Amino acid sequence: MPKPTAQAIRQATGLDLYDASVTDAAVGVTLFLARRGGEKFFGHIPPADGALCQAGCNKRNEPVGDIDGRRVCLEPADAAAAGKLRKLLPWTRPKCLHLATSAGLGDRLGLATPGHVRAVRGSGLACVLAQQSIREMTRTDRNPQQVMDDAAWGVFQEGFTDGFGADADHLQKPEDIDATVAAGFTMFTIDPGAHVDNAADADDAHALADKVGRLPMADLDTRAADLTSRYVGKRLDLDGATIAFDEITLLRAAAKYGRAVAHAAAMHRHLQAVATGPVELEISVDETDSPTTPAEHYFFAAELKRLGVTWVSMAPRFVGRFEKGVDYIGDLDAFAASFAEHVAVMKALGPYKMSIHSGSDKFSIYPIVADLAGPYVHLKTAGTSYLEALRAVAGIEPGLFRAILDFARGRYDQDKATYHVSADVAKVPAAETFKDADLAGLLDQFDARQVLHVTYGSVLTADGGRKFRAPLLAALKADEQAHYAVLERHLGRHLAPLAK
């Protein structure tokens, strides 16, 4: 018997159906996603012969129609149904992306995945569609399983069968790994930034030697003398860079990154011990005060490799300023020259992907990155999708956007403390000074963009959450297509330079 068509399901049930979701990929049952009363439901149509429905029909299911003797059932698209969905459709489960050129598309609201899929579909790029840091989960009042479930439903809604990754971002503690492994994440971004000694950049030789002498050598499985013999006096002629290690260069690299190496290696061992399936690792030191020099990159990667750590991507701290939500700030020629040296290190010790963190809206550097690193790139975005959701809200419900803008102006000075931003809130006028037609344009203004970007946690939780969260989500659900359209357009601009 042929599978029921979207038109047949719609006629039999009167549901607001997501046509792309209709599939009979699960043998013996047709699956679909639909809306009713603003809420989403998981639909399944079991075989006509009365055999057990593979979707697990039970008391959760509500019969809503009949097609050629086959009962159409609905159940809430909740966590229980998401687990069932992943069992029935393997492509709704995340996978490892390995060295494929890729982009991470973080979703702080749990509604963005369909727009992300539309941006990436046909680009040839691999994508991470479940991506959130523990910090972001805390600030948005979400947990790892919710992040995973929201991505799965979005993939199902769009009928996206290409596969996707799931990135547990900026993990700093073993228990963070445990929670995200349990939820089924496949990519784990280890952030040892708290163990990077930024003061080492300015220390003299005596201070550096003292710091190196106090490194946890047992955890590094080495001795100070062994470090010296491995590096001092070595000249590395790489394809695109020459790195020379004299004593001060080694001391500075070891003092700055030695403890970070030990922490990252310990986190890697913990991940390997608790993982229940294939996983991959990213190492990130981008959220530190000072840039990573090519020599420091080499030391950091070489020592990790010596300790048996394997990774698919790494995010050094690059030169210039990677502020949230705005383009790269700095000399592009200087960035290109430095990035070329980092690529040379990557090729010598890898290959692995150069990961661009705080990568949202860095349009001026994407062509440079793509040209120099070739396919070995991972671009990580998150907050820009929240900003584009606000752009959609400015058109859907201007009054709500005005209230969020004024609230954000009042919270910015407090919320910016944990971010690298330089916006001046005094340059963001009160919402009452703008016409409705001009509100969306604020998302293109430097200061307003950063003010709205870093206050997301206060808007969605804390004092703002009690006022804004529900109406914000309701507005986006009321006009999903407007939301998806701004995401597709904006994220498409990010991906195009990498998809050559």
CORNORJO-V89938 format. One record per residue. N is the residue number from 0. PHI is phi in degrees with one decimal (NA if undefined). D_CENTER is the distance of its C-alpha to the mean C-alpha in Angstrom with 2 decimals. Layout:
BEGIN
n=N phi=PHI d_center=D_CENTER
n=N phi=PHI d_center=D_CENTER
END
This chain:
BEGIN
n=0 phi=NA d_center=41.67
n=1 phi=-65.2 d_center=39.14
n=2 phi=-67.7 d_center=35.87
n=3 phi=-62.0 d_center=36.09
n=4 phi=-80.8 d_center=34.81
n=5 phi=-58.8 d_center=32.55
n=6 phi=-64.1 d_center=35.71
n=7 phi=-66.0 d_center=37.64
n=8 phi=-64.5 d_center=35.09
n=9 phi=-64.2 d_center=34.99
n=10 phi=-67.5 d_center=38.77
n=11 phi=-77.3 d_center=39.29
n=12 phi=-118.1 d_center=36.94
n=13 phi=72.1 d_center=36.54
n=14 phi=-80.2 d_center=32.79
n=15 phi=-85.2 d_center=30.18
n=16 phi=-93.4 d_center=28.69
n=17 phi=-90.6 d_center=25.47
n=18 phi=-57.5 d_center=27.36
n=19 phi=-66.0 d_center=24.59
n=20 phi=-79.5 d_center=23.97
n=21 phi=-65.2 d_center=27.57
n=22 phi=-151.0 d_center=27.87
n=23 phi=-116.1 d_center=30.44
n=24 phi=-62.5 d_center=28.28
n=25 phi=-84.7 d_center=29.18
n=26 phi=-57.2 d_center=32.84
n=27 phi=90.0 d_center=35.32
n=28 phi=-149.5 d_center=33.15
n=29 phi=-100.4 d_center=31.59
n=30 phi=-116.1 d_center=28.28
n=31 phi=-161.0 d_center=26.87
n=32 phi=-120.0 d_center=24.89
n=33 phi=-144.3 d_center=26.86
n=34 phi=-115.1 d_center=27.14
n=35 phi=-151.0 d_center=30.12
n=36 phi=61.6 d_center=30.74
n=37 phi=85.0 d_center=27.20
n=38 phi=-110.1 d_center=25.80
n=39 phi=-99.3 d_center=24.36
n=40 phi=-133.6 d_center=26.28
n=41 phi=-90.5 d_center=26.03
n=42 phi=-108.1 d_center=29.15
n=43 phi=-147.7 d_center=31.12
n=44 phi=-124.0 d_center=34.50
n=45 phi=-74.3 d_center=36.34
n=46 phi=-62.2 d_center=39.08
n=47 phi=-73.0 d_center=42.39
n=48 phi=-82.1 d_center=44.41
n=49 phi=85.8 d_center=43.27
n=50 phi=-62.0 d_center=41.35
n=51 phi=-60.7 d_center=38.66
n=52 phi=-69.5 d_center=35.49
n=53 phi=-64.3 d_center=32.66
n=54 phi=-76.6 d_center=30.34
n=55 phi=78.5 d_center=32.39
n=56 phi=-56.9 d_center=34.47
n=57 phi=-157.0 d_center=35.65
n=58 phi=-66.9 d_center=36.55
n=59 phi=-71.4 d_center=33.05
n=60 phi=-87.3 d_center=33.87
n=61 phi=-116.5 d_center=35.69
n=62 phi=-66.7 d_center=37.86
n=63 phi=-129.0 d_center=37.51
n=64 phi=170.1 d_center=39.48
n=65 phi=-146.0 d_center=41.14
n=66 phi=-128.8 d_center=40.90
n=67 phi=52.3 d_center=43.82
n=68 phi=82.4 d_center=44.37
n=69 phi=-103.4 d_center=40.75
n=70 phi=-76.3 d_center=39.42
n=71 phi=-98.8 d_center=36.18
n=72 phi=-118.5 d_center=34.29
n=73 phi=-125.1 d_center=31.40
n=74 phi=-143.5 d_center=29.45
n=75 phi=-57.3 d_center=26.80
n=76 phi=-82.0 d_center=23.22
n=77 phi=-111.8 d_center=22.36
n=78 phi=-63.4 d_center=21.01
n=79 phi=-63.1 d_center=24.20
n=80 phi=-68.6 d_center=24.03
n=81 phi=-63.9 d_center=20.41
n=82 phi=-62.7 d_center=21.66
n=83 phi=-64.8 d_center=24.53
n=84 phi=-57.0 d_center=22.46
n=85 phi=-65.4 d_center=20.50
n=86 phi=-71.5 d_center=23.91
n=87 phi=-79.4 d_center=25.47
n=88 phi=-124.3 d_center=22.89
n=89 phi=-56.3 d_center=21.20
n=90 phi=-74.2 d_center=18.80
n=91 phi=-92.6 d_center=17.16
n=92 phi=-100.1 d_center=16.23
n=93 phi=-71.8 d_center=13.26
n=94 phi=-138.7 d_center=14.50
n=95 phi=-77.5 d_center=14.12
n=96 phi=-99.4 d_center=13.46
n=97 phi=55.4 d_center=15.63
n=98 phi=-94.2 d_center=16.48
n=99 phi=-63.7 d_center=15.77
n=100 phi=-56.6 d_center=14.43
n=101 phi=-146.7 d_center=10.87
n=102 phi=-138.7 d_center=8.01
n=103 phi=-99.7 d_center=4.31
n=104 phi=-120.6 d_center=4.92
n=105 phi=-68.4 d_center=3.89
n=106 phi=-130.2 d_center=7.47
n=107 phi=-82.0 d_center=9.54
n=108 phi=-105.5 d_center=12.71
n=109 phi=79.6 d_center=12.42
n=110 phi=-121.3 d_center=14.19
n=111 phi=-89.7 d_center=12.03
n=112 phi=-54.9 d_center=11.57
n=113 phi=-58.1 d_center=15.05
n=114 phi=-65.8 d_center=14.51
n=115 phi=-64.1 d_center=11.43
n=116 phi=-60.3 d_center=13.72
n=117 phi=-65.4 d_center=16.49
n=118 phi=-71.2 d_center=14.78
n=119 phi=-90.9 d_center=13.94
n=120 phi=-60.8 d_center=17.09
n=121 phi=85.0 d_center=19.78
n=122 phi=-80.1 d_center=17.88
n=123 phi=84.9 d_center=18.22
n=124 phi=-90.9 d_center=14.65
n=125 phi=-77.8 d_center=12.70
n=126 phi=-137.3 d_center=9.42
n=127 phi=-103.8 d_center=6.52
n=128 phi=-109.6 d_center=7.16
n=129 phi=-113.3 d_center=6.72
n=130 phi=-142.9 d_center=3.58
n=131 phi=-162.2 d_center=5.37
n=132 phi=-86.0 d_center=7.71
n=133 phi=-59.5 d_center=11.37
n=134 phi=-60.1 d_center=12.27
n=135 phi=-68.0 d_center=10.31
n=136 phi=-61.3 d_center=11.75
n=137 phi=-63.2 d_center=15.05
n=138 phi=-75.4 d_center=15.06
n=139 phi=-108.7 d_center=14.36
n=140 phi=57.6 d_center=16.67
n=141 phi=-122.8 d_center=14.53
n=142 phi=-129.7 d_center=14.47
n=143 phi=-56.6 d_center=12.59
n=144 phi=-68.3 d_center=14.94
n=145 phi=-64.1 d_center=14.45
n=146 phi=-60.4 d_center=10.71
n=147 phi=-65.6 d_center=11.86
n=148 phi=-64.7 d_center=14.90
n=149 phi=-61.0 d_center=13.52
n=150 phi=-66.1 d_center=11.55
n=151 phi=-61.7 d_center=14.84
n=152 phi=-65.1 d_center=17.00
n=153 phi=-65.3 d_center=15.23
n=154 phi=-62.6 d_center=15.58
n=155 phi=-63.3 d_center=19.13
n=156 phi=-57.3 d_center=19.96
n=157 phi=-90.6 d_center=19.31
n=158 phi=61.8 d_center=20.94
n=159 phi=-91.3 d_center=18.15
n=160 phi=-102.0 d_center=19.51
n=161 phi=-72.5 d_center=17.85
n=162 phi=98.1 d_center=15.42
n=163 phi=-152.8 d_center=11.67
n=164 phi=-101.1 d_center=9.51
n=165 phi=-133.0 d_center=8.00
n=166 phi=-108.6 d_center=6.06
n=167 phi=-81.9 d_center=7.88
n=168 phi=-87.6 d_center=6.61
n=169 phi=47.7 d_center=9.67
n=170 phi=-85.5 d_center=12.34
n=171 phi=-122.5 d_center=15.80
n=172 phi=-133.5 d_center=18.24
n=173 phi=-57.0 d_center=19.44
n=174 phi=-66.7 d_center=19.43
n=175 phi=-66.9 d_center=15.65
n=176 phi=-63.4 d_center=15.65
n=177 phi=-57.3 d_center=18.38
n=178 phi=-66.3 d_center=16.71
n=179 phi=-83.2 d_center=13.58
n=180 phi=-61.3 d_center=15.95
n=181 phi=-61.4 d_center=18.11
n=182 phi=-84.9 d_center=15.56
n=183 phi=96.8 d_center=15.09
n=184 phi=-63.7 d_center=11.76
n=185 phi=-115.3 d_center=12.31
n=186 phi=-120.7 d_center=10.09
n=187 phi=-128.3 d_center=10.63
n=188 phi=-93.9 d_center=9.72
n=189 phi=-87.5 d_center=13.06
n=190 phi=-116.0 d_center=13.73
n=191 phi=-91.8 d_center=17.52
n=192 phi=-57.5 d_center=17.73
n=193 phi=-66.3 d_center=20.23
n=194 phi=-102.8 d_center=22.49
n=195 phi=-84.7 d_center=22.63
n=196 phi=-94.2 d_center=26.03
n=197 phi=-65.1 d_center=25.65
n=198 phi=-66.2 d_center=29.40
n=199 phi=-61.9 d_center=30.21
n=200 phi=-59.5 d_center=29.91
n=201 phi=-107.0 d_center=33.11
n=202 phi=-70.9 d_center=34.97
n=203 phi=-84.4 d_center=38.25
n=204 phi=-60.1 d_center=39.20
n=205 phi=-64.2 d_center=40.88
n=206 phi=-65.0 d_center=37.92
n=207 phi=-64.2 d_center=35.55
n=208 phi=-62.0 d_center=37.98
n=209 phi=-64.5 d_center=38.22
n=210 phi=-65.8 d_center=34.47
n=211 phi=-63.5 d_center=34.28
n=212 phi=-65.0 d_center=37.24
n=213 phi=-102.7 d_center=35.40
n=214 phi=-68.3 d_center=32.30
n=215 phi=-75.5 d_center=31.86
n=216 phi=-59.9 d_center=33.52
n=217 phi=-62.9 d_center=33.87
n=218 phi=-68.9 d_center=30.11
n=219 phi=-89.3 d_center=29.84
n=220 phi=52.3 d_center=32.73
n=221 phi=-157.7 d_center=34.61
n=222 phi=-129.7 d_center=37.20
n=223 phi=-57.2 d_center=37.45
n=224 phi=-65.1 d_center=40.11
n=225 phi=-67.7 d_center=37.91
n=226 phi=-59.7 d_center=35.24
n=227 phi=-60.2 d_center=38.04
n=228 phi=-68.0 d_center=39.39
n=229 phi=-75.3 d_center=36.06
n=230 phi=-122.8 d_center=35.24
n=231 phi=-63.7 d_center=38.07
n=232 phi=89.5 d_center=40.04
n=233 phi=-84.6 d_center=37.56
n=234 phi=-118.9 d_center=36.94
n=235 phi=-107.3 d_center=34.10
n=236 phi=-95.4 d_center=34.61
n=237 phi=-92.7 d_center=31.32
n=238 phi=-78.9 d_center=30.73
n=239 phi=117.9 d_center=29.84
n=240 phi=-162.4 d_center=30.40
n=241 phi=-121.4 d_center=33.07
n=242 phi=-119.9 d_center=32.26
n=243 phi=-115.1 d_center=35.23
n=244 phi=-102.5 d_center=35.15
n=245 phi=-95.3 d_center=38.00
n=246 phi=-63.7 d_center=38.39
n=247 phi=-69.9 d_center=36.75
n=248 phi=-64.3 d_center=33.67
n=249 phi=-65.0 d_center=33.25
n=250 phi=-58.6 d_center=33.99
n=251 phi=-67.3 d_center=31.47
n=252 phi=-64.6 d_center=28.66
n=253 phi=-69.9 d_center=29.66
n=254 phi=-64.9 d_center=30.12
n=255 phi=-75.2 d_center=26.78
n=256 phi=-115.6 d_center=24.60
n=257 phi=-59.1 d_center=26.90
n=258 phi=-67.2 d_center=25.71
n=259 phi=-65.6 d_center=22.04
n=260 phi=-59.8 d_center=23.08
n=261 phi=-62.1 d_center=24.86
n=262 phi=-67.9 d_center=22.03
n=263 phi=-62.3 d_center=19.46
n=264 phi=-64.4 d_center=22.21
n=265 phi=-65.9 d_center=22.96
n=266 phi=-65.3 d_center=19.41
n=267 phi=-62.5 d_center=19.45
n=268 phi=-62.5 d_center=22.82
n=269 phi=-64.8 d_center=21.76
n=270 phi=-59.7 d_center=18.90
n=271 phi=-62.5 d_center=21.50
n=272 phi=-75.0 d_center=23.94
n=273 phi=-104.2 d_center=22.02
n=274 phi=-63.0 d_center=19.99
n=275 phi=-108.1 d_center=21.64
n=276 phi=-160.7 d_center=20.40
n=277 phi=-61.5 d_center=18.79
n=278 phi=-138.8 d_center=15.81
n=279 phi=-138.3 d_center=14.35
n=280 phi=-119.4 d_center=13.55
n=281 phi=-120.3 d_center=11.80
n=282 phi=-113.6 d_center=13.79
n=283 phi=-130.7 d_center=12.83
n=284 phi=-126.8 d_center=15.65
n=285 phi=-75.8 d_center=14.43
n=286 phi=-90.8 d_center=15.03
n=287 phi=-124.4 d_center=18.75
n=288 phi=-73.0 d_center=21.77
n=289 phi=-123.3 d_center=23.07
n=290 phi=-62.3 d_center=22.03
n=291 phi=-85.9 d_center=22.08
n=292 phi=-75.8 d_center=25.19
n=293 phi=-56.8 d_center=25.50
n=294 phi=-65.4 d_center=27.93
n=295 phi=-67.7 d_center=25.60
n=296 phi=-58.5 d_center=22.84
n=297 phi=-61.5 d_center=25.56
n=298 phi=-60.1 d_center=26.78
n=299 phi=-59.0 d_center=23.43
n=300 phi=-69.7 d_center=22.52
n=301 phi=-65.1 d_center=26.15
n=302 phi=-70.7 d_center=26.55
n=303 phi=-60.5 d_center=23.47
n=304 phi=-63.7 d_center=24.86
n=305 phi=-61.3 d_center=28.29
n=306 phi=-85.6 d_center=27.08
n=307 phi=87.0 d_center=25.73
n=308 phi=-77.9 d_center=21.99
n=309 phi=-118.3 d_center=20.19
n=310 phi=-148.8 d_center=16.75
n=311 phi=-104.4 d_center=15.07
n=312 phi=-153.9 d_center=13.31
n=313 phi=-141.4 d_center=14.11
n=314 phi=-119.7 d_center=13.25
n=315 phi=-68.9 d_center=16.63
n=316 phi=-89.0 d_center=17.47
n=317 phi=-81.7 d_center=18.79
n=318 phi=-69.7 d_center=21.80
n=319 phi=86.3 d_center=21.71
n=320 phi=-117.0 d_center=19.60
n=321 phi=-106.5 d_center=15.89
n=322 phi=-78.2 d_center=16.22
n=323 phi=-69.9 d_center=13.82
n=324 phi=76.7 d_center=14.12
n=325 phi=-134.6 d_center=16.95
n=326 phi=-69.3 d_center=18.06
n=327 phi=-55.8 d_center=18.75
n=328 phi=-115.7 d_center=21.77
n=329 phi=153.5 d_center=24.17
n=330 phi=-79.9 d_center=26.49
n=331 phi=-66.3 d_center=24.99
n=332 phi=-66.2 d_center=27.73
n=333 phi=-65.8 d_center=27.04
n=334 phi=-62.2 d_center=23.34
n=335 phi=-61.7 d_center=24.36
n=336 phi=-64.6 d_center=26.99
n=337 phi=-69.4 d_center=24.82
n=338 phi=-62.5 d_center=21.90
n=339 phi=-60.5 d_center=24.57
n=340 phi=-69.2 d_center=25.71
n=341 phi=-65.0 d_center=22.31
n=342 phi=-63.2 d_center=22.11
n=343 phi=-62.1 d_center=25.61
n=344 phi=-64.2 d_center=24.65
n=345 phi=-58.3 d_center=21.76
n=346 phi=-69.2 d_center=24.27
n=347 phi=-71.4 d_center=26.90
n=348 phi=-106.9 d_center=24.99
n=349 phi=-112.9 d_center=22.58
n=350 phi=-80.5 d_center=21.55
n=351 phi=-145.4 d_center=17.86
n=352 phi=-80.8 d_center=15.07
n=353 phi=-81.3 d_center=14.82
n=354 phi=-96.7 d_center=11.27
n=355 phi=-102.2 d_center=11.05
n=356 phi=-87.2 d_center=9.20
n=357 phi=47.1 d_center=9.89
n=358 phi=-81.7 d_center=10.10
n=359 phi=-62.0 d_center=10.53
n=360 phi=66.0 d_center=14.18
n=361 phi=-90.0 d_center=15.44
n=362 phi=-62.1 d_center=17.67
n=363 phi=-71.3 d_center=20.52
n=364 phi=-101.3 d_center=18.95
n=365 phi=-56.2 d_center=17.22
n=366 phi=-62.2 d_center=20.69
n=367 phi=-64.8 d_center=21.50
n=368 phi=-60.4 d_center=18.48
n=369 phi=-65.6 d_center=19.15
n=370 phi=-68.9 d_center=22.83
n=371 phi=-86.1 d_center=22.81
n=372 phi=-94.2 d_center=20.17
n=373 phi=61.2 d_center=20.95
n=374 phi=-79.1 d_center=18.79
n=375 phi=-89.7 d_center=17.19
n=376 phi=-136.6 d_center=14.06
n=377 phi=-128.7 d_center=10.31
n=378 phi=-102.5 d_center=8.85
n=379 phi=-114.2 d_center=5.60
n=380 phi=-128.1 d_center=5.78
n=381 phi=-154.6 d_center=5.67
n=382 phi=-60.9 d_center=9.33
n=383 phi=-63.8 d_center=10.96
n=384 phi=-70.4 d_center=10.52
n=385 phi=-64.1 d_center=12.30
n=386 phi=-63.3 d_center=14.85
n=387 phi=-69.2 d_center=15.55
n=388 phi=-63.3 d_center=16.16
n=389 phi=-65.2 d_center=18.66
n=390 phi=-60.9 d_center=20.15
n=391 phi=-63.3 d_center=20.85
n=392 phi=-63.3 d_center=22.34
n=393 phi=-58.5 d_center=24.56
n=394 phi=-87.8 d_center=26.19
n=395 phi=-78.2 d_center=26.29
n=396 phi=-143.7 d_center=27.52
n=397 phi=-55.0 d_center=28.45
n=398 phi=-62.3 d_center=29.98
n=399 phi=-66.3 d_center=26.82
n=400 phi=-60.4 d_center=24.93
n=401 phi=-59.2 d_center=27.88
n=402 phi=-65.0 d_center=27.76
n=403 phi=-65.8 d_center=24.06
n=404 phi=-60.6 d_center=24.76
n=405 phi=-67.0 d_center=27.75
n=406 phi=-62.5 d_center=26.08
n=407 phi=-63.0 d_center=23.23
n=408 phi=-59.3 d_center=25.98
n=409 phi=-75.5 d_center=27.56
n=410 phi=-98.7 d_center=24.52
n=411 phi=-57.4 d_center=23.10
n=412 phi=-59.6 d_center=25.27
n=413 phi=-79.8 d_center=24.32
n=414 phi=-76.3 d_center=20.57
n=415 phi=-74.2 d_center=20.08
n=416 phi=-58.0 d_center=21.22
n=417 phi=-101.1 d_center=17.92
n=418 phi=-129.3 d_center=16.53
n=419 phi=-90.1 d_center=17.80
n=420 phi=-141.3 d_center=19.31
n=421 phi=-136.0 d_center=22.83
n=422 phi=-63.1 d_center=23.43
n=423 phi=-108.1 d_center=26.92
n=424 phi=-63.5 d_center=27.02
n=425 phi=-65.7 d_center=30.68
n=426 phi=-89.3 d_center=29.74
n=427 phi=-110.0 d_center=28.11
n=428 phi=-66.1 d_center=31.10
n=429 phi=-61.6 d_center=31.59
n=430 phi=-60.4 d_center=30.53
n=431 phi=-65.7 d_center=34.19
n=432 phi=-82.9 d_center=34.82
n=433 phi=-110.7 d_center=32.79
n=434 phi=-75.7 d_center=33.90
n=435 phi=-53.6 d_center=31.71
n=436 phi=-67.1 d_center=31.35
n=437 phi=-97.8 d_center=30.01
n=438 phi=-63.6 d_center=27.26
n=439 phi=-61.1 d_center=24.46
n=440 phi=-64.2 d_center=25.47
n=441 phi=-62.4 d_center=24.39
n=442 phi=-72.4 d_center=20.78
n=443 phi=-105.2 d_center=22.07
n=444 phi=-100.7 d_center=23.78
n=445 phi=-50.3 d_center=22.36
n=446 phi=-67.8 d_center=23.49
n=447 phi=-62.7 d_center=22.83
n=448 phi=-61.3 d_center=19.27
n=449 phi=-71.2 d_center=18.47
n=450 phi=-60.5 d_center=20.61
n=451 phi=-70.7 d_center=18.80
n=452 phi=-63.8 d_center=15.31
n=453 phi=-81.6 d_center=15.99
n=454 phi=-97.8 d_center=18.13
n=455 phi=-57.9 d_center=15.71
n=456 phi=-63.4 d_center=16.34
n=457 phi=-70.2 d_center=20.04
n=458 phi=-69.2 d_center=20.05
n=459 phi=-88.5 d_center=18.35
n=460 phi=-133.6 d_center=20.11
n=461 phi=44.6 d_center=22.93
n=462 phi=-64.9 d_center=25.79
n=463 phi=-67.7 d_center=23.91
n=464 phi=-58.6 d_center=22.39
n=465 phi=-69.3 d_center=25.90
n=466 phi=-105.3 d_center=26.66
n=467 phi=-105.6 d_center=23.68
n=468 phi=-57.7 d_center=21.21
n=469 phi=-62.0 d_center=23.49
n=470 phi=-66.6 d_center=24.81
n=471 phi=-64.9 d_center=21.47
n=472 phi=-65.2 d_center=20.18
n=473 phi=-63.7 d_center=23.68
n=474 phi=-63.7 d_center=23.80
n=475 phi=-70.0 d_center=20.67
n=476 phi=-71.0 d_center=22.05
n=477 phi=-68.0 d_center=25.41
n=478 phi=-135.3 d_center=24.35
n=479 phi=-58.5 d_center=21.37
n=480 phi=-65.6 d_center=22.32
n=481 phi=-63.4 d_center=22.24
n=482 phi=-63.6 d_center=18.69
n=483 phi=-63.4 d_center=17.59
n=484 phi=-66.3 d_center=19.73
n=485 phi=-68.8 d_center=18.24
n=486 phi=-66.7 d_center=14.67
n=487 phi=-59.9 d_center=16.14
n=488 phi=-66.9 d_center=18.15
n=489 phi=-71.8 d_center=15.75
n=490 phi=-68.6 d_center=12.78
n=491 phi=-59.9 d_center=15.66
n=492 phi=-63.8 d_center=16.83
n=493 phi=-69.2 d_center=13.73
n=494 phi=-82.9 d_center=14.04
n=495 phi=-54.9 d_center=17.84
n=496 phi=-66.1 d_center=18.59
n=497 phi=-89.9 d_center=16.63
n=498 phi=-95.4 d_center=18.24
n=499 phi=-79.2 d_center=21.71
END
